[in-house]
Amino acid sequence: MKLSHQTIELKPVHPFVIARGGYAHHRNVIVRLTDTDGLEGFGEAAPNKYYAESVETVVAALAQFKPVIERADPLSLESIETDLNRVIRGNASAKSAVSSALHDLLGKRLGLPVHRIWGLDPSTAPQSSFTIAIAENHELEARVEEARDYPILKIKLGTDRDMEIVRIVRSAAPAKRLRVDANAAWTAKHAVRMSDFLSDQGVEMLEQPVAANDIEGLRFVRERSRLPVFADESCLVATDVAKLAGAVDGINIKLAKCGSLREALRMVHAARALDLQVMAGCMIESSLGISAIAQIAPLLDTADFDGAALLSNDPYRGTTIVGGTIRLSDAPGLGASPIATERPAAAFQSA
């Protein structure tokens, strides 16, 4: 196989701001794998500085992966993943892009969507939420109006006006289901106080209220919270799941954290074995990246797949979300394809 890549710039309709800060645009990396017969598979890396990744680290990692990819049997997905992990530690978003491209290639070779290869029924996928990022009070009602077709909203918190934000969103969306994500910004005691308020506002779930390494803080919150507590930043890979049993009600899986579709499946099964609920989410990604993580949608209790819906310039089509309903493509592989534009895309470069 040949490995090549291109960098794309994604522009959210609004700056995407969470407790750690925000950006007006995002740079992601598209990975292309080309088999000896010319068949192509694609994947997307969404690097995040919180996990010590950037476009530059992704490109550097791909260069180290190239010898492994060039000599690999494209059907040997487990062996390739093992070899990539031997080459370099971490770099999950770079690895997830390769994994997605490999699964895309496999599906195209077999003529089946990846979720069908796994024996999954797309009609059982949960609804996706739509994220209301941190914004000034006067902007929040407009953001809620833009999400009018979504029955579930996820509110980003972690400011000194969190209660006010929730009240504004609830007032603007009295009938919608609400979830909140503090992105590790609170102390455990503050999270418990907030959970009482959030419950009174009809919020149904609390995601990552405390610092990623504060497992006992999560346990403290869960034991006192009126809401289910989910771990995101505290749960990167399958080996993290067991330590969270009893400390949270569920985990959130993201390809940019776990490093591969196969690891995402391992996380699902690890969580189920420990009677934990399973959620999956995304970064700011095009429909290519969303189409990759959406392959596990039928295995989930909760989904947050709005990364492409937040964009003004999504360069791919694939999995769609209509009124919160996740619609997986029947096309082979990940079911994603580039959208032709008048402006030519940057050429793919050899890693």
C-alpha positions as CSV (number, residue, x, y, z in Angstrom):
1,M,0.0,0.0,0.0
2,K,1.0,3.6,-0.5
3,L,0.4,6.2,2.2
4,S,-0.2,9.8,1.4
5,H,-1.9,12.8,3.1
6,Q,-3.3,16.3,2.7
7,T,-4.1,19.0,5.2
8,I,-7.5,20.6,5.2
9,E,-8.8,23.6,7.0
10,L,-12.2,23.4,8.6
11,K,-14.2,26.5,9.6
12,P,-17.0,26.2,12.2
13,V,-20.0,28.4,11.6
14,H,-19.1,30.0,15.0
15,P,-15.8,29.8,17.0
16,F,-15.9,26.5,18.9
17,V,-15.2,27.4,22.6
18,I,-15.0,25.1,25.5
19,A,-13.6,25.5,29.1
20,R,-10.0,25.1,27.8
21,G,-10.4,27.8,25.0
22,G,-11.4,27.8,21.4
23,Y,-10.6,28.3,17.8
24,A,-12.2,29.9,14.8
25,H,-10.8,27.3,12.4
26,H,-9.3,23.8,12.7
27,R,-6.6,22.0,10.6
28,N,-7.1,18.3,10.1
29,V,-5.1,15.7,8.1
30,I,-6.7,13.4,5.5
31,V,-4.9,10.1,5.1
32,R,-5.1,8.1,1.9
33,L,-4.1,4.5,1.5
34,T,-3.8,3.2,-2.1
35,D,-3.7,-0.6,-2.6
36,T,-1.7,-2.3,-5.4
37,D,-4.8,-2.5,-7.6
38,G,-5.6,1.3,-7.2
39,L,-8.3,0.9,-4.6
40,E,-8.3,3.8,-2.1
41,G,-9.2,4.1,1.5
42,F,-9.5,7.4,3.4
43,G,-9.3,8.5,7.1
44,E,-9.2,11.7,9.0
45,A,-6.9,12.8,11.8
46,A,-8.3,15.5,14.1
47,P,-5.3,16.5,16.3
48,N,-5.9,18.3,19.6
49,K,-3.3,20.1,21.6
50,Y,-4.8,18.8,24.8
51,Y,-3.5,15.4,23.7
52,A,-0.2,16.8,22.6
53,E,-1.0,16.5,18.9
54,S,-1.0,19.0,16.0
55,V,-0.9,18.8,12.2
56,E,2.9,18.7,12.4
57,T,3.0,15.8,14.8
58,V,0.5,13.9,12.7
59,V,2.5,14.4,9.5
60,A,5.7,13.3,11.4
61,A,4.0,10.2,12.7
62,L,2.7,9.3,9.3
63,A,6.3,9.4,8.0
64,Q,7.3,6.8,10.7
65,F,4.3,4.7,9.8
66,K,5.1,4.6,6.1
67,P,7.5,1.6,6.2
68,V,5.0,-0.5,8.1
69,I,2.1,0.4,5.7
70,E,4.2,-0.2,2.6
71,R,5.0,-3.8,3.5
72,A,1.7,-4.7,5.2
73,D,-1.1,-6.9,4.0
74,P,-4.1,-4.5,4.0
75,L,-6.4,-7.2,5.4
76,S,-4.2,-7.7,8.5
77,L,-5.7,-4.9,10.6
78,E,-4.7,-6.3,14.0
79,S,-1.1,-6.8,12.9
80,I,-0.9,-3.3,11.4
81,E,-2.2,-1.7,14.5
82,T,0.2,-3.7,16.7
83,D,3.1,-2.6,14.5
84,L,2.1,1.1,14.5
85,N,2.0,1.0,18.3
86,R,5.5,-0.4,18.3
87,V,6.7,2.3,16.0
88,I,5.5,5.2,18.2
89,R,3.5,5.7,21.4
90,G,0.5,8.0,21.6
91,N,-0.3,10.0,18.5
92,A,-3.8,8.6,18.6
93,S,-5.4,10.9,16.0
94,A,-2.7,10.0,13.4
95,K,-3.2,6.3,14.2
96,S,-7.0,6.6,14.0
97,A,-6.7,8.1,10.5
98,V,-4.7,5.1,9.3
99,S,-7.2,2.8,11.0
100,S,-10.1,4.5,9.4
101,A,-8.5,4.4,6.0
102,L,-7.7,0.6,6.4
103,H,-11.3,-0.1,7.3
104,D,-12.5,2.0,4.4
105,L,-10.3,0.1,2.1
106,L,-11.5,-3.3,3.5
107,G,-15.1,-2.3,3.1
108,K,-14.6,-1.2,-0.5
109,R,-12.8,-4.4,-1.3
110,L,-15.7,-6.5,0.2
111,G,-18.4,-4.2,-1.2
112,L,-19.9,-3.6,2.2
113,P,-20.2,-0.8,4.8
114,V,-18.0,-1.4,7.8
115,H,-20.9,-1.6,10.2
116,R,-22.4,-4.4,8.1
117,I,-19.1,-6.3,8.1
118,W,-19.3,-6.1,11.9
119,G,-22.9,-7.4,11.8
120,L,-24.5,-4.1,13.1
121,D,-28.0,-2.8,12.4
122,P,-27.9,0.9,11.6
123,S,-31.5,1.4,12.6
124,T,-30.6,0.8,16.3
125,A,-28.3,3.9,16.5
126,P,-29.2,6.4,19.2
127,Q,-29.9,10.0,18.3
128,S,-27.1,12.5,18.2
129,S,-26.9,15.6,20.3
130,F,-25.9,19.1,19.0
131,T,-23.3,21.1,20.9
132,I,-24.0,24.6,22.2
133,A,-20.4,25.8,22.7
134,I,-19.5,28.6,25.2
135,A,-20.6,31.9,23.9
136,E,-21.8,35.3,25.2
137,N,-25.2,35.3,26.7
138,H,-26.7,37.4,23.8
139,E,-25.5,34.7,21.3
140,L,-26.8,31.6,23.0
141,E,-30.5,31.9,22.0
142,A,-29.4,32.2,18.3
143,R,-27.2,29.1,18.7
144,V,-30.2,27.2,20.1
145,E,-32.3,28.4,17.2
146,E,-29.7,27.1,14.7
147,A,-30.0,23.7,16.4
148,R,-33.8,23.7,16.2
149,D,-34.0,20.4,14.3
150,Y,-32.0,18.6,17.1
151,P,-34.1,17.2,20.0
152,I,-31.0,16.9,22.2
153,L,-28.5,19.7,23.0
154,K,-25.2,19.3,24.8
155,I,-24.2,22.5,26.6
156,K,-20.5,23.3,27.1
157,L,-19.8,24.7,30.6
158,G,-16.8,25.6,32.7
159,T,-17.2,29.3,33.1
160,D,-18.1,31.7,35.9
161,R,-21.6,32.0,34.6
162,D,-22.6,28.3,34.0
163,M,-25.9,28.6,35.7
164,E,-26.9,31.6,33.6
165,I,-25.9,29.7,30.4
166,V,-28.0,26.7,31.3
167,R,-31.0,28.9,32.2
168,I,-30.8,30.8,28.9
169,V,-30.6,27.5,26.9
170,R,-33.4,26.0,28.9
171,S,-35.6,29.0,28.4
172,A,-34.9,29.0,24.6
173,A,-35.5,25.2,24.4
174,P,-38.1,24.3,27.0
175,A,-38.9,21.0,25.5
176,K,-35.5,19.7,24.4
177,R,-33.4,17.1,26.2
178,L,-30.3,18.7,27.7
179,R,-26.9,17.3,28.6
180,V,-23.9,19.2,29.9
181,D,-20.1,18.9,29.5
182,A,-17.8,20.7,31.9
183,N,-14.6,19.5,30.1
184,A,-12.8,18.8,33.4
185,A,-13.3,22.4,34.6
186,W,-14.9,21.9,38.0
187,T,-13.9,20.7,41.5
188,A,-15.8,17.6,42.8
189,K,-17.7,19.6,45.4
190,H,-18.7,22.3,42.9
191,A,-19.8,19.5,40.5
192,V,-22.1,18.1,43.2
193,R,-23.6,21.5,43.8
194,M,-24.1,22.0,40.1
195,S,-25.7,18.6,39.7
196,D,-28.6,19.6,41.9
197,F,-29.1,22.8,39.9
198,L,-28.8,20.9,36.6
199,S,-31.3,18.3,37.7
200,D,-33.8,21.0,38.5
201,Q,-33.3,22.3,35.0
202,G,-34.1,19.0,33.5
203,V,-30.6,18.1,32.4
204,E,-30.2,14.4,31.9
205,M,-26.4,13.8,31.9
206,L,-23.2,15.3,33.3
207,E,-20.0,14.7,31.3
208,Q,-16.4,15.0,32.7
209,P,-17.1,17.4,35.6
210,V,-13.6,17.1,37.1
211,A,-9.9,16.9,36.1
212,A,-9.0,13.9,33.9
213,N,-6.7,12.3,36.5
214,D,-9.2,12.8,39.4
215,I,-10.9,9.4,39.4
216,E,-11.8,9.7,43.1
217,G,-13.3,13.1,42.3
218,L,-15.5,11.4,39.7
219,R,-16.5,8.8,42.2
220,F,-17.3,11.5,44.8
221,V,-19.5,13.3,42.3
222,R,-21.3,10.1,41.1
223,E,-22.1,9.0,44.6
224,R,-23.8,12.3,45.3
225,S,-25.1,13.5,41.9
226,R,-28.7,13.3,40.8
227,L,-27.4,12.9,37.3
228,P,-25.5,10.1,35.5
229,V,-21.8,10.9,35.3
230,F,-19.8,10.1,32.1
231,A,-16.0,10.1,31.7
232,D,-14.4,11.6,28.6
233,E,-10.9,13.0,29.2
234,S,-10.5,10.4,31.9
235,C,-11.0,7.5,29.5
236,L,-8.7,7.3,26.5
237,V,-8.3,3.6,25.7
238,A,-9.7,0.2,26.8
239,T,-7.3,-0.2,29.6
240,D,-8.7,2.9,31.2
241,V,-12.2,1.5,31.5
242,A,-11.8,-0.9,34.5
243,K,-10.5,1.9,36.8
244,L,-13.6,3.9,36.1
245,A,-16.0,1.1,37.1
246,G,-18.0,2.4,40.1
247,A,-16.7,6.0,39.6
248,V,-18.9,6.8,36.6
249,D,-22.0,5.6,34.9
250,G,-20.5,5.6,31.4
251,I,-17.6,6.4,29.1
252,N,-17.2,8.6,26.0
253,I,-15.2,7.1,23.1
254,K,-13.4,9.3,20.5
255,L,-11.2,8.1,17.7
256,A,-8.8,11.0,18.3
257,K,-8.3,9.6,21.9
258,C,-8.3,5.9,21.4
259,G,-6.3,5.6,18.2
260,S,-8.3,3.1,16.1
261,L,-11.7,1.7,15.2
262,R,-10.6,-1.6,16.7
263,E,-9.7,0.1,20.0
264,A,-13.1,1.8,20.0
265,L,-14.7,-1.7,19.7
266,R,-12.5,-3.0,22.6
267,M,-13.7,0.0,24.7
268,V,-17.3,-0.8,24.0
269,H,-16.9,-4.4,25.1
270,A,-14.8,-3.5,28.1
271,A,-17.5,-1.0,29.2
272,R,-20.4,-3.5,28.7
273,A,-18.5,-6.1,30.7
274,L,-18.4,-3.7,33.6
275,D,-22.1,-2.6,33.2
276,L,-21.1,0.9,32.1
277,Q,-23.1,2.9,29.5
278,V,-21.3,3.8,26.2
279,M,-21.2,7.1,24.5
280,A,-19.1,8.1,21.5
281,G,-18.3,11.6,20.3
282,C,-16.0,13.5,18.0
283,M,-13.8,16.5,17.6
284,I,-14.3,19.2,15.0
285,E,-14.2,16.9,12.0
286,S,-15.5,16.6,8.5
287,S,-18.1,14.1,7.5
288,L,-15.2,11.7,6.7
289,G,-14.2,11.6,10.4
290,I,-17.8,11.4,11.5
291,S,-18.5,8.6,9.1
292,A,-15.6,6.6,10.7
293,I,-16.8,6.9,14.4
294,A,-20.4,6.5,13.3
295,Q,-19.7,2.9,12.3
296,I,-20.0,1.9,16.0
297,A,-23.3,3.9,16.4
298,P,-25.5,0.8,16.7
299,L,-23.5,-0.2,19.8
300,L,-24.0,3.0,21.7
301,D,-26.4,4.4,24.3
302,T,-25.5,8.0,23.6
303,A,-23.9,9.8,20.6
304,D,-22.5,13.2,20.0
305,F,-21.7,13.2,16.3
306,D,-22.2,16.9,15.4
307,G,-18.6,17.8,14.5
308,A,-19.3,18.2,10.8
309,A,-22.7,19.8,11.4
310,L,-20.9,22.7,13.1
311,L,-18.9,23.5,10.0
312,S,-19.5,26.0,7.2
313,N,-17.2,24.2,4.8
314,D,-17.5,20.4,5.2
315,P,-15.5,19.0,2.3
316,Y,-16.9,15.5,2.5
317,R,-20.3,13.8,2.5
318,G,-21.1,10.5,4.3
319,T,-23.0,9.8,7.5
320,T,-25.8,12.4,7.9
321,I,-27.7,13.5,10.9
322,V,-31.2,14.6,10.2
323,G,-33.2,15.9,13.1
324,G,-30.7,14.1,15.4
325,T,-31.2,10.8,13.6
326,I,-27.9,9.2,12.6
327,R,-28.2,7.8,9.0
328,L,-25.3,5.6,8.1
329,S,-24.4,5.3,4.4
330,D,-25.0,2.0,2.6
331,A,-21.9,2.7,0.4
332,P,-18.9,0.4,0.9
333,G,-16.3,1.2,3.5
334,L,-17.0,4.3,5.6
335,G,-19.4,5.5,3.1
336,A,-17.8,8.9,2.8
337,S,-16.7,10.8,-0.4
338,P,-15.2,14.2,-1.2
339,I,-17.5,17.0,-2.4
340,A,-16.4,18.6,-5.6
341,T,-15.8,22.3,-5.3
342,E,-14.7,25.0,-7.7
343,R,-11.6,25.6,-5.7
344,P,-9.2,22.6,-6.2
345,A,-8.2,20.8,-3.0
346,A,-4.6,20.6,-1.9
347,A,-2.8,17.7,-3.5
348,F,-2.0,14.5,-1.5
349,Q,1.6,14.3,-0.5
350,S,3.6,11.2,0.2
351,A,4.2,10.7,3.9
